[in-house]
Amino acid sequence: MSPLVIPTHHIANKIVDVINRILDFMGFDHHPLLQEIIYVAFIVAIGLAAGWLVRKILVWVIRKILEIHDSQLGRDIIKHKLITRASHMVPPLIFLSLIPVAFDAEPRTLDILERLVIIYALIATGVAVNALLVFAWSRYDENENTENHPLRGVLNVCQGIVWIVVVIIAISVLLDKSPAYLLTGLGAFAAALMLIFKDSILGFVAGIQLSQNDMLRVGDWIAVPSTNANGTVIDVTLTVVKVQNWDNTIVMLPPYTLVSTSFQNWRGMFDSGCRRIARQIYIDNSTIAPLADGEADALVKRFPILKDFVANYKGVVYDPGKFAVNGTMETNLGLFRAYMCLYLQQHPAISHDSQLLIRLMEPVQAGTPLQIYCFTNTTKWTAYEAIQSEIFEHIAAVAPAFGLMIFNEADGADLIIHQGAPVNAGPPPGPINAQLNSQTAQANGATASGSSDKQA
């Protein structure tokens, strides 16, 4: 007999002797059924008390160690309740070591109880192993997973494998059959199992693809056109990807949806440190005109930033470079394009290493679209919107000085009034001034005629 069995046997015999003395004192002379019930209840109480005591002592020891030597490892052990979940293995081990003594005369009852306790021990072991897996995953995810790869799916797979093994062994213990025999029988139910675990299988495969190809990380901003998901990824598990939209709603997506359909990941934009501005305004075609003599000089006086461009202009440059002026001096709109290029080149919030374009798009009924295409040197949402707003406010304020009008849905009179020269800015120079005065007079006449018609 092994050294471990002898002390356990002696302890069990001592407990039986104490129970027998109590029963004799109460007048129950060695009642076998009552003795077994009391013995089982007694060892159950001992097992639970031992588990509680182990849990409390170890937690107390770790807390004392943390008070002396502050350790992240100790804090993580307490945070994830590793000791609490592992201590559930103590009671069934005590049951298995002490129960056989009470049922020597009834092996059938002993066999049933032992099987139940073994199943309990298997479940407690599964809980402890999964707690250890969660602890190891959290340590790696916080300290080593610097790129925020979605590893929770791998954790879910490992936990699922642990519980599958526990269930198979528990059923084999309950039926008194070999686990290999049970696995052979499960082959007939493979189709049903695949149907039941379809989402888990697809999620596992999709999770491997997402992680292997670095398609998705926790913290990424993604947009999935086929769904209403447009926000930050907050969690990736075996069966679901959680996306927190900008309105703080949570969208749940199966992982295989991201693999089977297209989605947009904005991580590249954040990694580059730049964010694109690609917005257009509509220029009224009737205000686009060739530059008259002296008009460019007048604009240079008002906007000194144009001085070098006007002085050194030798014609259209068809490949000016990624961050260069691409305007002309053929029309007021061409000079305005040059001005906007120069303005953005000197803007402190515009990236000098990215593409800069001020270009005309295909004309539409509203006018000729003038697109501002550039990149900010920040990706922060509030700063980005502030920079973009500042640029287009500047366009609205400066365009009339070049004789250009921004299209809106108002009638001709309102268009002249709203899009005219800014207050205290002086009239536009050169022939453009005469053109605007003529259009204003015509609009005022039309307004007066319309008012008379309405009064009539």
Secondary structure, DSSP 8 states (H G I E B T S, - for coil): --TTHHHHHHHHHHHHHHHHHHHHHHT--S-HHHHHHHHHHHHHHHHHHHHHHHHHHHHHHHHHHHHHS--HHHHHHHHTTHHHHHGGGHHHHHHHHHGGGGGSS-HHHHHHHHHHHHHHHHHHHHHHHHHHHHHHHHHHHHHT-TT----HHHHHHHHHHHHHHHHHHHHHHHHT--HHHHHHHHGGGHHHHHHHTHHHHHHHHHHHHHHHTT---TT-EEE-TTSS-EEEEEEE-SS-EEEEETTS-EEEE-HHHHHHS--EETHHHHHHT-EEEEEEEEE-GGG--B--TTHHHHHHHH-GGGHHHHHH--S--S---TTS----SSBHHHHHHHHHHHHHHT-TTB-TTS--EEEE---BTTBEEEEEEEEES---HHHHHHHHHHHHHHHHHHGGGGT--B--SS-HHHHHHHHS--TTS----THHHHHHHHHHHHHHHHHHHHHHHHH-
